[in-house]
Each structure stands twice: as C-alpha cells, then as structure tokens.
C-alpha cells in the first residue's frame, strides 16, 4: 500500500479547506470588475469616441479616455499620434502606477504585434512593441531563440517592459531597459514623425539613454530590437530555506538566476534557483498544476480572501504556508521556467537597493511588520511574502532604478482584500529610501523619486525637444514634474 507523507496530507487538507473558505468569501472579497479590462480593451478595432472606462490589472487605476485608438500599422499609429491633442499608450495595463492613465486619447497597441526582422548573425530580433511578452517568447522559441532573462510575469507588452524598467533576476543581466538588452528603438514622436535610434550609431547613444526607459513620456514606441540568445532549457529548484542562508551572496553569485520569497512573521523563505542545462524537459503535469495553479493561486487566494475578515490569523496562516513549500525540480524552456501564472491580485511596491543592503532591508521590513501587527490604533497584518531578486546594475539609460550598481530588488505586497495597507507601505518605503533605494516605476510608490536621478534634467530636455507641447503628459508625469507625492489609486 502506498504511503502518504504528512506534507502531502497537509497540502490536501489545505486545498480542501481553502475551497470551502473561497466559496464563503468570494462574493464579498472579490474586487468589482471595470467596464472593460486589459484583456479585451485593445481588441476593439479602429477609433472609438466615448471609449469605455479602462482599468489596470490590479484595478487600483481606472480612467475614462474620450477616444480609444487601436492602430494596426505604423502609418495608422503615426496618423493617430499626429491628430491627438493629448494621448497615452497602453499595452497590458500591468503597471500598478498610473503611468498609462489617459483622459483624452488612449492608444491601445495590442495590434502592433509582428516580428519585423530576425538577424541570426548578430542575434537580434526586431519586433513591434505592442506584442505581449508571452507571445514573443513563443515565437522566439519557434525560431530557436530566447531572451536571456525575464521576470515572474510575462503578460506585459514589450513597450511597457522597457518603459518602466521591468526585470528578472540574475547577476549576468540587467533589466529590460539595459543597453545589453536593447539594440535599437523606433519611436513615433508627438508630431507623428518616426525617430529611429540604433546603438551602432555614436550620435544615437544619448537619445537611446532617454528612450530605453522613457515612462511613456517621450513618444509612442513602435518597434524594439532585442539582443537574444539561442533557445535553451533551465533547471529550476525550489525549496524551503532559512532567511540567513538565503542572504548568503553565494546563492546569487553561483546560480544563473536566484530569488526568494520570505513569509511574514517567520524567518523562512521559499528559495528558487534556475540554471542553464542541456538536460531534456522534466515536468510532472499533475504536480505542477497542483503546486502552481491550485496551491499558489486558487487556494492561496481563497485563504487570503477569508483571512481579510479576521486579519489577526495571518501569522498562523503564514507559518502554515511554510509547511506547504515543496522541494521541487523542473526542467523546461527557459521562459516557461522564469515566468509563473499569477491569478491572485495584490498591491505591490518594489525598491531597488544597493545589493549590500539586502539583509538590512529584511530586518527593517520585519520590524515594520511586527510593529503594525500590534498597533493599538488599528492593526494591519502583512499578507504576502516579500520578494527578493538580484540584478547586475543597468547601463545605457537615465532612469533605471538599478542604474550603476548591483542591485537587490525588494518587493512588499498586500492582497487586494486587505484595504488598509497604505500606512504599512508608506512605513516600509521610508525604511527602503533610508537604505538608498529607488522605486520601480511600474509599481506603487508615494515619495517622489526624481531627485534620486542626476540625469532627470537631461531626460526632460529630450521630452521638451520631442514633445514641445507636452501631448504625452498625464497625471503620472504631472506629479513627477511637480515634485508632489504619487497617486496609487485613481477611480
């Protein structure tokens, strides 16, 4: 008779219990859907006056553009840009910040999704920037190619990736906005003209530094030429580890990709290493479905929805989750190993810190977690593991949070059912700023970061040159320019 481990029993009991909790709490705790979500907004073809409301993935940002445009070609994009009085482009709406917020004209780039050129000799691929990362990965794989490093999510548009400095983990690579990632960019300027920039031209070096991470404020990116690698497999290993061990630099120095998630109210982390391998694909579909979909998404979401009605159970829930971390190995196509399915919605703040500050970041975050859970003026209990990733410092752009220094990206998250998280995020932000941190442009942040960038004035100089009437401004840019605090919820 087959023996069943206590871990498997715990996992089964967790799934059964969470299903019941989810059924009882889903009606109250699930956020309301907007009129049109990111999944189908760009599917509306042509020019639509009186466009429906648009909401981002987390549903904390909502806007009501007057006009929706969905161009299908470069010519249509140029005409739309030239005609607009004010405009912003939107890809997947995956940013937590309002960088794609639009009041007048919103340009949905979903239909600009073709691969334009494959240069196998130079190992470069030119692609329209509205293409989604997951679709790009699939087409690259069919060509025997791959991107060297991607993040945990692959739903973003390619323009959105580089415009906010999105990143993966691994000391061999920088973010998507690093000069080693991007060879060339074509961008439609405010007057409808096309500006082509290529790193092979010395005169384009500084303009590319502005455009590689442009916050959507310099023009509408039409195409990006990425540097690519040959397709390859990665072997992933995930396991439970003590925080002190996880912070040992040998992990991020000896592995191609290394990250970990620390469970609040504990000193335990889920560690994940990923390394290049010649081994064939190794996958257990049933176990992967249980771990990645049922446990990490369906069950976790149900439990957190239920816990939002009695937040003081979170320390016990967090400790329970540490017992459900499997010791697991998987081998698959590189992008499939690096990206995960994320169905549980959470608010997120992420700061880039000098890599030597990783331990202090965890100490200060744990102190804030403990403080808020015991406050007499209304306790807040941390709900999500904090994420820690390690990256080589970026070069070749003005505004990367990891610019010029090897970086630990520290992320704090809170499930959307827990509504009183803002004071907690603000307290964590204060600690991370004190450690020399800079916020991820696409995540939530409060204190204006422009003073942390010595080339901010140069960046604005290119904005004034290419968009003299500021057609590409919005509430996000207005706040940055005024020095005011940033907004994280806009109805």
JOFENGI-V156499 format. One line per field, one symbol per residue. phi: phi as a letter, one per 40 degrees, with the letter a starting at -180 (. if undefined). A space follows every 50 residues. Layout:
# JOFENGI-V156499
phi->???
This chain:
# JOFENGI-V156499
phi->.ccbccccccccccccccccccccbcccccccccdbcccbcccccgbbcg cccbbcccgcbbbbccbbbbcbadcccccccccccaaacbbcgccccccb cbbbbbbccdccacccabbcccfbbcacccccdcccdccccccgbaccab ccbbccccccdccbgcabahccbccccccccbcaabbccdcgcbbbbbcc cdccdcdccccdbbfgbbibccabbccbbcdacbbbbbacacddccccdd ccccbdbaaabcccgbbbbccbbbbcacccdbabdcccccccbcccbccc ccccdccccadccddccccccccbcccbbbbaddcccccbcbbccacabb bcbddccdccccccccccdccccbccchcbbdbbccbbbbacccbgacbc ccdgacbbcbbbbadccccbcddcdcccddcccccgcbccccbcabcccc ccbcbdccdcccdcccbccfcccacccdccccgccccbbbc
